[in-house]
Amino acid sequence: MQHPFWFILLVCLIIAPVSGKIKFDLDWAQFRGEGETVYLEIYYSAVRQTITHKAVIGGLWGALRIKTKVIQSNQEVYHDSLFIEDFVKSENEINPGQTFAEISQLLVPAGKVIIQAAVTDLVTNSTTTYTDSLQVMSVSGEDFNLSSIEMCSQISPQAQREKNFDKNGLRVIPNASGLYGKSLPRLFYYLEAYNFSLTENAAENSYQAHYRIKTPSGNIIRDMPGRKSPKPGKTAVIYGSLDISELTSGAYKLQIDVTDFQTGQVASAEKDFIIYNQDEFVKSPAAIENERQLATAERYRDMSEAELDRYFQQLHYLATNEEKTIFKSLNETGKRNLIVEFWIKRDPTPETPENELEMRYNQLLKYANETYITGVRKGWESDRGRVLLLYGPPDSKEIQQAGVDTKAYEVWEYYSLDNGVIFVFVDKRRNGDFELVHSTKRGEIYEPEWQLIYARP
């Protein structure tokens, strides 16, 4: 592994620091690897203002440690430990929008991958764990296809590889947050095209990239055909930047279509990004409330009544008894409106365009349903799913495989929840459904002799 490298990105976006918690983002992109493997890049960013600094000789010092595990088929296939250190002479050097960027790089076979990143503030020793899951798709073979789109904050020529961010003659600084705005008015992108068809006729050896910016519902708001370019070979690096300074705050998608003119084949890739301009939110409370309701409503607009029923059922751990009773009595429109109102009144930061609680819950819901599903229960209904949705990802996790003398079990530990608690799940029936058998969290099942009672074969 190469020595980690950090980079301070001065983007001047106004991002409010989260009191007592690092503002941290994780993203990834996949490229063609060797043979049947996929080259996976994991990107990290941390907002400088949210890192704790302490007084030292000559100024202030702060540091982060990022420990990453990549799990595939219940086996750890990769781990990485990155260190970010920051020294300033005074607080005046720490300004809004300054961001540290880091990267991990690995080869993995195609299939489902789970990424777990534990971020520790080395001044306070507080740790937050971030978890994401993705389906790694093979880009080997002879088919014309594209890599993922990597969202970037900057791309510049780099003749020799000196840092982990350097590839194909470029220095590519990732933007793991996917956040842009008037102070970062250009969206830099990077992707690779594989398996172009080649012919001796040079005129036919060309391709074209076509760029579209869309709303989450698919409405195209900007359509930008790129210029026709000669193929450098069977593989091409496609990169550049788009002016997004006129876009208003909200969620968007970048779609890139690449056409091979010899065969007429078109390959496509998409990536989400966010525009946030603080000055657009200096509005009346009524205007802000209206925009929030419209944005929330759009997320559930296309759900059928059956889909609304299934989704609300998965809000069981947050919904009140009154909300559950009312929901059953409503028609499709009423159910949709109740879900919209459900999230609006739980928005922890109503002054921002995103509902962080809603986004986090839906991400954890997706993870639980993909990871903890068994033949017995759906992922969100499982004990591990319930704990994940209520309390978030654990700060540490001990996983014990089944053996001669023990059943499989997991011990989840939360460092800051109620001054430190654990949850123990045992596969009591050996069917993959790990049941909660012990916890030190008040109100949960408590059985300190769980190993003797439940973990023995």
C-alpha positions as CSV (number, residue, x, y, z in Angstrom):
1,M,0.0,0.0,0.0
2,Q,1.3,3.4,-0.8
3,H,1.7,6.1,1.8
4,P,-1.6,8.0,2.3
5,F,-1.9,11.4,0.9
6,W,-4.2,14.2,1.9
7,F,-5.4,17.2,0.1
8,I,-7.1,20.3,1.4
9,L,-9.8,21.4,-1.0
10,L,-10.6,25.1,-0.6
11,V,-14.1,25.2,-2.1
12,C,-15.6,27.9,0.0
13,L,-18.9,26.2,0.3
14,I,-20.8,27.2,3.4
15,I,-21.2,23.9,5.3
16,A,-22.3,24.2,8.9
17,P,-20.1,22.1,11.2
18,V,-21.9,19.3,13.1
19,S,-21.3,19.9,16.8
20,G,-19.2,17.1,18.3
21,K,-19.3,15.0,15.1
22,I,-17.0,14.9,12.0
23,K,-18.8,15.8,8.8
24,F,-17.6,12.9,6.7
25,D,-18.6,11.5,3.3
26,L,-17.8,8.2,1.5
27,D,-18.1,7.4,-2.2
28,W,-16.8,4.9,-4.6
29,A,-16.3,4.1,-8.3
30,Q,-15.4,0.9,-10.1
31,F,-13.1,0.4,-13.1
32,R,-11.8,-2.5,-15.2
33,G,-9.2,-4.5,-13.2
34,E,-7.0,-7.5,-14.1
35,G,-8.7,-10.6,-15.6
36,E,-12.1,-11.0,-13.9
37,T,-11.4,-8.6,-11.1
38,V,-12.7,-5.1,-10.7
39,Y,-10.6,-2.1,-9.6
40,L,-12.5,-0.4,-6.9
41,E,-11.7,3.1,-5.6
42,I,-13.2,4.3,-2.3
43,Y,-13.2,8.0,-1.7
44,Y,-13.4,9.9,1.6
45,S,-13.8,13.5,2.5
46,A,-13.9,15.2,5.9
47,V,-14.8,18.8,6.6
48,R,-11.9,20.6,8.3
49,Q,-14.1,22.7,10.6
50,T,-15.6,19.6,12.2
51,I,-12.2,18.1,13.2
52,T,-11.3,18.7,16.9
53,H,-8.1,20.7,17.3
54,K,-6.1,21.0,20.6
55,A,-3.4,23.5,21.6
56,V,0.1,22.4,21.0
57,I,3.4,24.2,20.9
58,G,3.2,26.7,18.0
59,G,-0.5,26.3,17.2
60,L,-3.4,23.8,17.0
61,W,-3.3,20.1,16.1
62,G,-6.0,17.7,15.0
63,A,-6.0,14.3,13.3
64,L,-8.3,11.6,12.0
65,R,-7.7,7.9,11.5
66,I,-9.9,6.1,8.9
67,K,-10.0,2.3,9.2
68,T,-11.8,0.7,6.3
69,K,-12.9,-2.9,5.8
70,V,-14.3,-4.4,2.7
71,I,-16.4,-7.5,3.1
72,Q,-17.4,-9.9,0.4
73,S,-19.2,-13.3,0.9
74,N,-19.0,-12.7,4.7
75,Q,-15.2,-12.5,4.5
76,E,-12.9,-9.5,4.9
77,V,-11.1,-9.1,1.6
78,Y,-9.4,-5.8,2.2
79,H,-8.5,-3.4,5.0
80,D,-6.8,0.0,5.0
81,S,-5.8,2.5,7.6
82,L,-5.4,6.1,6.6
83,F,-4.2,9.0,8.7
84,I,-5.1,12.7,8.2
85,E,-3.1,15.2,10.3
86,D,-3.8,18.9,10.5
87,F,-1.6,21.6,12.1
88,V,-2.5,25.3,12.0
89,K,-1.1,28.3,13.8
90,S,-4.5,29.7,14.7
91,E,-8.2,29.1,14.2
92,N,-8.2,31.8,11.6
93,E,-6.7,29.3,9.1
94,I,-9.7,27.0,9.5
95,N,-12.4,28.3,7.1
96,P,-15.8,27.0,5.9
97,G,-15.6,24.6,3.0
98,Q,-12.0,23.3,3.6
99,T,-12.1,19.6,3.0
100,F,-9.6,16.8,3.3
101,A,-9.7,14.1,0.7
102,E,-8.4,10.5,0.8
103,I,-8.6,7.3,-1.2
104,S,-8.4,3.5,-0.9
105,Q,-7.7,1.3,-4.0
106,L,-8.2,-2.5,-4.3
107,L,-9.0,-5.3,-6.7
108,V,-12.1,-7.4,-6.0
109,P,-14.1,-10.0,-7.9
110,A,-17.6,-9.0,-9.1
111,G,-20.4,-9.5,-6.6
112,K,-21.9,-7.8,-3.6
113,V,-19.5,-5.7,-1.5
114,I,-19.9,-4.1,1.9
115,I,-17.7,-1.2,2.9
116,Q,-17.3,-0.3,6.5
117,A,-15.3,2.8,7.4
118,A,-14.6,3.8,11.1
119,V,-13.5,7.4,11.4
120,T,-11.8,8.3,14.7
121,D,-11.1,11.9,15.9
122,L,-7.7,11.3,17.6
123,V,-8.2,14.3,19.9
124,T,-11.5,13.2,21.4
125,N,-11.1,9.5,20.6
126,S,-14.7,9.5,19.3
127,T,-15.4,7.1,16.5
128,T,-18.2,7.1,13.9
129,T,-18.8,4.1,11.6
130,Y,-20.1,4.5,8.1
131,T,-21.4,1.5,6.1
132,D,-22.3,1.2,2.4
133,S,-23.1,-1.7,0.2
134,L,-22.8,-2.0,-3.6
135,Q,-23.0,-4.5,-6.4
136,V,-19.6,-4.7,-8.1
137,M,-20.3,-5.3,-11.8
138,S,-17.7,-6.9,-14.0
139,V,-16.3,-4.8,-16.8
140,S,-14.2,-7.5,-18.3
141,G,-14.9,-9.3,-21.6
142,E,-15.3,-7.9,-25.0
143,D,-18.5,-5.9,-24.7
144,F,-18.4,-2.1,-25.1
145,N,-19.0,-0.6,-21.7
146,L,-18.1,2.2,-19.2
147,S,-16.7,2.5,-15.8
148,S,-18.5,4.3,-13.0
149,I,-18.5,8.1,-13.1
150,E,-16.1,9.6,-10.5
151,M,-17.3,13.0,-9.3
152,C,-14.3,15.3,-8.8
153,S,-13.4,18.6,-7.4
154,Q,-10.4,19.1,-9.6
155,I,-8.6,17.4,-12.5
156,S,-5.2,18.6,-13.8
157,P,-2.4,17.2,-15.9
158,Q,0.1,15.0,-14.1
159,A,2.9,13.4,-16.2
160,Q,4.3,11.1,-13.5
161,R,2.4,9.2,-10.8
162,E,3.4,10.6,-7.5
163,K,0.2,10.4,-5.4
164,N,-2.7,7.9,-5.0
165,F,-4.9,10.4,-6.9
166,D,-2.8,10.2,-10.0
167,K,-3.8,8.0,-12.9
168,N,-3.6,8.1,-16.8
169,G,-1.5,11.3,-16.8
170,L,-4.0,13.1,-14.6
171,R,-4.3,14.2,-11.0
172,V,-7.9,13.4,-10.2
173,I,-9.1,14.8,-6.8
174,P,-12.4,13.1,-5.9
175,N,-15.4,14.9,-4.4
176,A,-16.8,12.2,-2.1
177,S,-19.7,14.5,-0.9
178,G,-21.0,15.0,-4.5
179,L,-21.7,18.6,-3.3
180,Y,-21.3,21.6,-5.6
181,G,-22.6,25.2,-5.7
182,K,-21.8,28.7,-6.8
183,S,-18.4,28.6,-5.0
184,L,-17.6,25.3,-6.7
185,P,-19.3,26.1,-10.0
186,R,-17.7,23.4,-12.2
187,L,-18.5,19.7,-11.9
188,F,-15.4,17.7,-12.8
189,Y,-16.0,14.1,-14.0
190,Y,-13.8,11.2,-14.8
191,L,-14.8,7.8,-16.4
192,E,-13.3,5.2,-18.7
193,A,-14.7,3.6,-21.9
194,Y,-13.7,0.0,-22.7
195,N,-13.6,-2.2,-25.8
196,F,-14.1,0.3,-28.6
197,S,-14.2,-1.3,-32.1
198,L,-11.3,-0.3,-34.3
199,T,-10.9,-0.4,-38.1
200,E,-8.2,0.6,-40.5
201,N,-10.4,3.5,-41.7
202,A,-9.4,6.3,-39.4
203,A,-12.6,8.2,-40.1
204,E,-14.6,5.5,-38.5
205,N,-12.4,5.4,-35.4
206,S,-14.2,8.0,-33.5
207,Y,-16.6,8.3,-30.5
208,Q,-18.8,11.0,-28.9
209,A,-19.8,11.6,-25.3
210,H,-23.2,13.1,-24.6
211,Y,-24.0,14.8,-21.3
212,R,-27.4,15.2,-19.6
213,I,-28.3,16.7,-16.3
214,K,-31.6,15.4,-14.9
215,T,-33.8,15.7,-11.9
216,P,-34.2,12.6,-9.7
217,S,-37.5,11.9,-11.5
218,G,-35.8,11.8,-14.9
219,N,-36.7,15.2,-16.3
220,I,-33.8,16.5,-18.5
221,I,-32.9,20.1,-17.6
222,R,-29.7,20.3,-19.6
223,D,-28.7,18.4,-22.8
224,M,-25.1,18.8,-24.0
225,P,-23.7,16.8,-26.9
226,G,-19.9,16.6,-26.7
227,R,-17.6,16.9,-29.7
228,K,-16.6,13.9,-31.9
229,S,-13.3,12.6,-30.7
230,P,-10.8,10.1,-32.3
231,K,-10.4,6.8,-30.4
232,P,-6.9,6.6,-28.8
233,G,-7.3,2.8,-28.9
234,K,-9.7,0.2,-27.6
235,T,-9.9,2.1,-24.3
236,A,-10.4,5.9,-23.7
237,V,-10.3,8.1,-20.7
238,I,-13.2,10.6,-20.7
239,Y,-12.9,13.6,-18.4
240,G,-13.7,17.3,-18.2
241,S,-15.9,19.7,-16.4
242,L,-19.4,21.1,-16.7
243,D,-20.6,24.6,-15.7
244,I,-23.3,24.1,-13.2
245,S,-23.3,27.6,-11.7
246,E,-26.8,28.3,-12.9
247,L,-28.4,25.3,-11.3
248,T,-30.5,25.9,-8.2
249,S,-30.2,24.0,-5.0
250,G,-31.4,20.4,-5.1
251,A,-30.6,16.9,-6.1
252,Y,-29.5,16.0,-9.7
253,K,-28.2,13.2,-11.8
254,L,-25.4,13.4,-14.4
255,Q,-25.9,10.9,-17.3
256,I,-23.1,10.3,-19.8
257,D,-23.8,8.4,-23.0
258,V,-20.8,7.3,-25.1
259,T,-21.4,6.3,-28.8
260,D,-19.0,4.1,-30.8
261,F,-19.6,5.4,-34.3
262,Q,-18.3,2.3,-36.0
263,T,-20.8,0.0,-34.4
264,G,-23.5,2.5,-33.4
265,Q,-23.4,1.0,-29.8
266,V,-24.2,3.4,-26.9
267,A,-23.0,2.8,-23.3
268,S,-24.3,4.9,-20.4
269,A,-23.4,5.7,-16.9
270,E,-25.2,7.9,-14.2
271,K,-24.1,9.6,-11.0
272,D,-26.0,11.6,-8.4
273,F,-24.8,15.0,-7.2
274,I,-26.2,17.9,-5.1
275,I,-26.3,21.6,-5.6
276,Y,-26.3,23.7,-2.4
277,N,-26.3,27.5,-2.5
278,Q,-26.8,29.0,0.9
279,D,-28.1,32.4,-0.4
280,E,-31.0,30.6,-2.0
281,F,-32.2,29.7,1.5
282,V,-32.5,33.2,2.8
283,K,-36.2,33.1,2.2
284,S,-39.3,33.3,4.2
285,P,-40.2,30.4,6.4
286,A,-43.3,29.8,4.3
287,A,-41.2,29.5,1.1
288,I,-38.7,27.2,2.7
289,E,-41.5,25.0,4.0
290,N,-43.1,24.8,0.6
291,E,-39.8,23.8,-1.1
292,R,-39.2,21.1,1.5
293,Q,-42.7,19.6,1.1
294,L,-42.3,19.6,-2.7
295,A,-38.9,17.9,-2.5
296,T,-40.1,15.3,-0.1
297,A,-43.3,14.7,-2.0
298,E,-41.3,14.0,-5.2
299,R,-39.5,11.1,-3.6
300,Y,-42.8,9.2,-3.1
301,R,-44.8,10.6,-6.0
302,D,-44.5,7.5,-8.2
303,M,-45.2,4.9,-5.5
304,S,-48.3,2.8,-5.9
305,E,-50.6,2.2,-2.9
306,A,-49.1,-1.2,-2.4
307,E,-45.6,0.3,-2.4
308,L,-46.7,3.0,0.0
309,D,-48.1,0.3,2.4
310,R,-44.9,-1.7,2.2
311,Y,-42.7,1.4,2.8
312,F,-44.8,2.7,5.7
313,Q,-44.6,-0.8,7.3
314,Q,-40.8,-0.4,7.3
315,L,-41.2,2.9,9.3
316,H,-42.6,0.8,12.1
317,Y,-39.8,1.6,14.5
318,L,-40.3,5.4,14.2
319,A,-44.0,5.8,13.7
320,T,-46.3,6.6,16.6
321,N,-49.4,4.4,17.3
322,E,-51.6,7.3,16.2
323,E,-49.8,7.6,12.8
324,K,-50.2,3.8,12.3
325,T,-53.9,3.9,13.0
326,I,-54.5,7.0,10.8
327,F,-52.5,5.5,7.9
328,K,-54.7,2.4,7.7
329,S,-57.8,4.5,7.3
330,L,-56.4,6.6,4.3
331,N,-56.7,6.2,0.6
332,E,-53.6,6.3,-1.7
333,T,-53.3,10.1,-1.8
334,G,-53.8,10.4,2.0
335,K,-51.1,7.7,2.6
336,R,-48.6,9.5,0.4
337,N,-49.3,12.8,2.1
338,L,-48.9,11.2,5.6
339,I,-45.5,9.8,4.6
340,V,-44.4,13.2,3.3
341,E,-45.6,14.9,6.6
342,F,-44.0,12.1,8.6
343,W,-40.6,13.0,7.4
344,I,-41.0,16.8,7.3
345,K,-41.9,16.9,11.0
346,R,-38.9,14.8,11.8
347,D,-36.4,16.8,9.8
348,P,-33.5,17.7,12.2
349,T,-32.3,20.6,10.0
350,P,-35.4,22.2,8.4
351,E,-33.3,25.1,7.2
352,T,-31.3,22.9,4.7
353,P,-32.6,21.3,1.5
354,E,-32.0,17.7,2.6
355,N,-33.7,15.8,5.4
356,E,-30.7,14.0,7.0
357,L,-32.7,11.7,9.1
358,E,-34.8,10.5,6.1
359,M,-31.8,10.0,4.0
360,R,-30.0,8.1,6.7
361,Y,-33.0,5.9,7.5
362,N,-33.6,5.0,3.9
363,Q,-29.9,4.2,3.4
364,L,-29.9,1.9,6.5
365,L,-33.2,0.4,5.4
366,K,-31.7,-0.5,2.0
367,Y,-28.6,-2.0,3.7
368,A,-30.7,-4.0,6.2
369,N,-33.0,-5.4,3.5
370,E,-30.0,-6.5,1.4
371,T,-27.8,-7.8,4.2
372,Y,-30.1,-9.3,6.9
373,I,-32.8,-11.0,4.8
374,T,-33.3,-14.7,5.6
375,G,-35.9,-17.3,4.8
376,V,-37.5,-16.4,8.1
377,R,-37.7,-12.6,8.1
378,K,-37.2,-9.6,5.9
379,G,-34.1,-7.6,6.6
380,W,-35.8,-4.7,8.3
381,E,-37.9,-7.1,10.5
382,S,-34.8,-9.0,11.7
383,D,-33.3,-8.1,15.1
384,R,-30.1,-6.8,13.5
385,G,-32.2,-4.7,11.1
386,R,-34.2,-3.2,14.0
387,V,-31.1,-2.3,16.0
388,L,-29.5,-0.8,12.9
389,L,-32.5,1.3,12.0
390,L,-33.0,2.5,15.6
391,Y,-29.4,3.2,16.6
392,G,-27.4,3.3,13.4
393,P,-24.3,1.3,12.5
394,P,-22.2,0.1,15.5
395,D,-18.8,1.6,16.2
396,S,-17.3,-1.9,16.3
397,K,-18.5,-5.4,15.5
398,E,-17.2,-8.8,16.6
399,I,-18.2,-11.6,14.3
400,Q,-17.8,-15.2,15.4
401,Q,-18.4,-18.0,12.9
402,A,-20.0,-21.2,13.9
403,G,-17.6,-23.8,15.2
404,V,-17.5,-27.1,17.1
405,D,-18.1,-25.4,20.5
406,T,-20.2,-22.4,19.5
407,K,-23.0,-21.2,17.4
408,A,-22.4,-18.2,15.1
409,Y,-22.9,-14.8,16.9
410,E,-22.2,-11.1,16.5
411,V,-21.4,-8.5,19.2
412,W,-22.2,-4.9,18.2
413,E,-20.7,-2.1,20.4
414,Y,-21.8,1.5,20.5
415,Y,-19.3,3.7,22.2
416,S,-21.4,6.9,22.7
417,L,-24.9,5.4,23.0
418,D,-25.9,5.6,26.7
419,N,-22.2,5.9,27.6
420,G,-21.5,2.6,25.8
421,V,-23.7,-0.4,25.2
422,I,-23.5,-3.7,23.4
423,F,-26.0,-5.9,21.5
424,V,-25.4,-9.6,21.1
425,F,-27.1,-11.6,18.3
426,V,-26.9,-15.4,18.0
427,D,-27.9,-17.7,15.2
428,K,-29.7,-19.9,17.6
429,R,-31.5,-22.0,15.0
430,R,-28.6,-22.1,12.6
431,N,-30.8,-20.7,9.8
432,G,-29.0,-17.4,9.3
433,D,-31.5,-15.4,11.4
434,F,-29.4,-13.9,14.2
435,E,-31.6,-13.2,17.2
436,L,-31.0,-10.6,19.9
437,V,-30.2,-12.4,23.1
438,H,-28.5,-9.8,25.2
439,S,-27.9,-6.0,25.4
440,T,-26.8,-3.5,28.0
441,K,-29.1,-0.9,26.4
442,R,-31.9,0.1,28.8
443,G,-35.2,-1.4,27.6
444,E,-33.6,-4.2,25.6
445,I,-33.3,-7.8,26.5
446,Y,-30.7,-8.4,29.2
447,E,-29.1,-11.8,29.6
448,P,-25.4,-11.7,30.7
449,E,-25.2,-15.5,30.6
450,W,-26.1,-15.5,26.9
451,Q,-23.1,-17.6,25.9
452,L,-24.0,-20.5,28.2
453,I,-27.7,-20.3,27.3
454,Y,-27.8,-19.6,23.6
455,A,-24.3,-19.9,22.0
456,R,-23.6,-23.5,22.8
457,P,-24.4,-26.0,20.0
